[in-house]
């Protein structure tokens, strides 16, 4: 006599395949461990430890204030050091998050080869670690702004939060895309370095957006301002620099449209990045 039993497999995962970013929410404990590991190893065997997270941005601001603001006169921009630093802070977040996410799979190759877990955990953990390191820089910027008379506003706080969200989404989308490719083709890291280098110069960090508007045709300026990083930088200027400046040129025309375009680009980058990541994920163990 043969006995046939049926097992409901609806609640079981297919081995080696997950639901992408959605699985990260189910593995919160492991994500927390990866984040703690990333933050703990940054200043391992350092005497000052996390104090360096405040000393380095404070020293960076002091250099900007003395060289760019005092020596070079700030190019006629009121509180140029704050203008510059508020842009640098958000670009630093993108560059660190994007760079760390790109190498996250390769850097954790031993874990990827040995056990199954959602591989998206690694680039997402890398971006969270970059965000943790971003907070002390914002704290220094906030202190300096308060010292020169900055007062918070609902619009300013909303602009800062929105700019941060845009950068995190954009870095995650690009990070997923390049981290998947980087496992098989290490040339991806060189492309990422070029993108990170251009991130400062293709955003209004060292100059005003009006200078770009004067030099470029209208359609090229629209393309320039559709860059999510340019939008995020201007949002940070709106939140931190403009309340401290006696004169400013305000926001670019149709800035709300550029925000919408930047958000659309971020969503598209997430979808494309996740799709590309899952395509290369199948051979991570062999390629590593």
C-alpha positions in Angstrom: 0.0 0.0 0.0 1.3 3.4 -1.0 0.7 6.5 1.1 0.7 9.8 -0.7 1.1 12.9 1.4 0.8 16.4 0.2 2.8 19.2 1.7 1.8 22.8 1.3 4.9 24.6 0.0 3.2 28.0 -0.1 5.0 29.3 3.0 8.5 28.1 1.9 11.0 30.0 -0.2 12.6 28.7 -3.3 16.3 27.9 -2.4 18.6 30.6 -3.6 16.0 33.1 -4.7 14.3 35.8 -2.7 12.1 38.8 -3.1 14.8 41.3 -3.5 14.7 44.4 -1.3 11.5 43.2 0.3 13.4 40.4 2.0 15.6 42.9 3.8 12.6 43.7 6.1 12.4 40.0 7.1 16.1 39.9 7.9 16.3 43.0 10.1 18.4 41.4 12.8 21.1 40.4 10.3 20.9 43.9 8.7 21.5 45.4 12.2 24.5 43.2 12.7 26.0 44.2 9.3 25.4 47.9 10.1 27.0 47.5 13.6 30.0 45.8 12.0 30.4 48.5 9.4 30.3 51.3 12.0 32.5 49.6 14.5 35.3 48.8 12.1 35.6 52.3 10.7 37.6 53.6 13.7 38.9 50.3 15.1 42.2 50.6 17.1 41.7 54.4 17.0 42.3 56.4 20.2 39.7 59.1 19.6 37.2 56.6 18.0 34.0 58.2 16.9 35.3 61.6 17.9 36.9 61.6 14.5 33.5 61.7 12.9 33.1 65.3 14.3 36.8 66.4 14.1 37.1 65.7 10.4 34.0 67.6 9.2 34.9 70.5 11.6 38.4 70.7 10.1 37.0 70.5 6.6 34.6 73.4 7.3 37.5 75.5 8.9 39.5 75.0 5.6 36.5 76.1 3.5 35.9 79.1 5.7 39.5 80.3 5.6 40.5 79.5 2.0 37.3 79.8 0.1 35.5 82.4 2.2 38.3 84.6 3.6 41.2 84.2 1.1 39.3 83.9 -2.1 36.4 86.1 -1.0 33.7 83.5 -1.7 33.0 84.6 -5.3 30.6 87.2 -4.0 28.4 84.6 -2.3 27.2 85.6 1.1 28.4 83.0 3.8 30.1 81.1 1.0 31.6 78.6 3.5 28.2 77.5 4.6 27.0 77.5 1.0 29.9 75.3 0.0 29.8 73.0 3.1 26.1 72.3 2.8 26.6 71.1 -0.7 29.7 69.1 0.1 27.9 67.3 3.0 25.1 65.9 0.9 27.6 65.0 -2.0 29.8 63.2 0.6 26.8 61.1 1.6 26.2 60.1 -2.1 29.8 59.3 -2.8 30.3 57.2 0.3 27.0 55.4 0.0 27.4 54.7 -3.7 31.1 53.7 -3.4 30.5 51.4 -0.4 27.4 49.8 -2.0 29.3 49.0 -5.2 31.9 47.0 -3.4 29.6 45.5 -0.7 29.2 42.1 -2.4 32.9 41.7 -3.1 33.9 42.8 0.3 31.6 40.2 1.9 32.4 37.4 -0.6 33.1 34.8 2.1 29.6 35.1 3.5 28.0 35.1 0.0 29.8 31.9 -0.9 29.0 30.0 2.2 25.4 30.7 3.1 22.2 32.0 1.5 20.8 35.3 2.6 19.3 38.2 0.7 22.3 39.7 -1.0 20.7 43.1 -1.0 21.4 43.2 2.7 25.0 44.1 1.9 24.6 47.2 -0.3 21.7 48.4 1.9 23.8 48.0 5.1 26.7 49.9 3.4 24.3 52.8 2.6 23.0 52.8 6.2 26.6 53.0 7.5 27.3 55.9 5.1 24.2 57.6 6.5 25.4 57.1 10.1 28.7 58.8 9.1 26.8 61.6 7.4 25.0 62.6 10.6 28.1 64.1 12.4 28.7 66.2 9.3 25.2 67.5 9.5 25.6 68.2 13.2 28.7 70.4 12.5 26.9 72.2 9.7 23.9 72.8 12.0 26.1 74.2 14.8 27.8 76.6 12.4 24.5 77.7 10.9 23.1 78.4 14.4 26.2 80.5 15.2 25.6 82.8 12.3 21.9 83.2 13.0 20.1 80.3 11.3 16.6 79.6 12.5 14.7 76.4 11.5 11.6 76.5 9.4 9.2 73.9 8.3 10.1 74.4 4.7 13.8 74.2 5.4 13.6 71.0 7.4 11.4 69.5 4.8 13.9 70.5 2.1 16.7 68.8 4.0 14.8 65.6 4.5 13.7 65.5 0.9 17.2 66.1 -0.4 18.5 63.3 1.9 15.8 60.9 0.6 16.7 61.7 -3.0 20.4 61.0 -2.5 19.8 57.8 -0.5 17.4 56.5 -3.2 19.7 57.4 -6.0 22.7 55.9 -4.3 20.8 52.7 -3.6 19.6 52.3 -7.1 23.1 52.9 -8.6 24.7 50.9 -5.9 22.5 47.8 -6.6 23.2 48.2 -10.3 27.0 48.5 -10.0 27.4 46.1 -7.1 25.8 43.3 -9.2 28.0 44.1 -12.2 31.1 44.6 -10.1 31.1 40.9 -9.0 31.7 39.7 -12.5 33.4 42.8 -14.1 35.7 44.6 -11.7 35.9 47.5 -14.2 32.7 48.7 -12.7 34.6 50.2 -9.8 36.5 52.4 -12.2 33.3 53.7 -13.7 31.9 54.4 -10.2 35.0 56.4 -9.4 34.5 58.6 -12.4 30.9 59.1 -11.5 31.9 60.1 -8.0 34.4 62.5 -9.3 31.9 64.2 -11.5 29.3 64.4 -8.8 30.8 67.5 -7.3 31.3 69.3 -10.6 27.9 68.5 -12.1 26.0 70.0 -9.1 25.9 73.6 -7.9 28.3 73.0 -5.0 31.2 75.3 -5.9 29.2 77.8 -7.9 25.7 79.3 -8.2 23.1 77.7 -10.5 22.6 81.1 -12.1 26.1 80.9 -13.7 25.0 77.6 -15.4 21.8 79.2 -16.5 23.7 82.0 -18.1 26.1 79.8 -20.0 23.8 77.0 -21.2 20.8 76.9 -23.5 17.5 76.5 -21.7 17.1 72.8 -22.7 20.6 71.9 -21.5 20.0 73.8 -18.2 16.8 71.7 -17.8 18.9 68.5 -18.2 21.5 69.8 -15.7 18.8 70.6 -13.1 17.1 67.3 -13.6 20.2 65.6 -12.1 19.0 64.3 -8.6 22.2 65.4 -7.0 21.8 69.0 -8.3 18.3 69.0 -6.9 19.5 67.6 -3.5 22.2 70.2 -3.3 19.8 73.0 -3.9 17.4 71.6 -1.3 20.2 71.6 1.2 21.1 75.2 0.3 17.4 76.0 0.8 17.4 74.4 4.2 20.8 75.6 5.6 22.4 78.4 3.6 19.5 80.6 2.4 18.3 81.4 6.0 21.8 82.7 6.8 22.3 84.7 3.6 21.3 88.4 3.2 21.2 88.0 -0.6 20.5 85.0 -2.7 19.2 84.2 -6.2 16.5 81.9 -4.8 15.6 78.6 -6.4 15.8 77.8 -10.2 12.6 78.4 -12.2 10.3 75.4 -12.3 12.2 73.8 -9.4 9.1 71.8 -8.4 9.2 70.1 -11.8 12.9 69.3 -11.4 12.1 67.7 -8.0 9.5 65.5 -9.6 11.9 64.5 -12.4 14.6 63.7 -9.8 12.2 61.5 -7.8 11.2 59.7 -11.0 14.8 59.1 -11.9 15.5 57.7 -8.4 12.5 55.3 -8.7 13.7 54.2 -12.1 17.2 53.7 -10.8 15.9 51.5 -8.0 13.9 49.4 -10.4 16.7 49.0 -12.9 19.3 48.5 -10.2 17.2 45.7 -8.5 16.6 44.0 -11.8 20.2 44.1 -12.8 21.3 42.9 -9.3 19.0 39.9 -9.4 20.2 39.0 -12.8 23.8 38.8 -11.7 23.0 37.4 -8.3 22.5 33.9 -9.7 26.3 33.6 -10.3 27.7 35.5 -7.4 29.1 32.4 -5.7 30.9 31.2 -8.8 32.2 34.7 -9.8 33.6 35.4 -6.4 
